[in-house]
Amino acid sequence: MSTIIETERIILRRFLIEDDEAVLELNSSAAVQKYTGDMIIDTIEEARAIITDIWFKEYAAYGYGRFAVIFKPENKVIGFAGLKYLPAIEETDIGFRILPAYWGKGVISEIAGELVTYGFDILGLNKIIATVMPANIASIRVVEKAGLIYERTSAYGSRGDVYNFYSISLKD
């Protein structure tokens, strides 16, 4: 296991195929998927496909992607957090999802700023964005706390969902 970021309660590392059950638990939750625009999955095969066909390919292509969020007190994968290159708009997006049992505990706030620092200092990025559905107030608070500034609201994605766009630049 290669740690990308470690805080008091969290380890971020690349996903492993053995994380398939945790990925299924996360991505089969209607509550987790409510503000994502992603489909709910219900099989272990779909979970493995997310790991291999999306995350592993992003690691290989860009050197980064969504990482497993391990809650150290329980040594459990509780979600993902990381940076994702979006080729359609040539931007890098910060994103995160965790199981509802861990909401409101400051877990994502604990690592969001660390991810921004990682993006600038380790990956050499010049800008990081976030796309957040306007009704997702908790995520808006997290990205703002991490230093991202609101830019605009517009349709985005294959379904044309409306998102708030936030960004932070190295020069900010």
Order of alpha helices (4+ residues) and beta strands (2+ residues): beta-beta-alpha-alpha-alpha-alpha-beta-beta-beta-alpha-beta-alpha-beta-beta
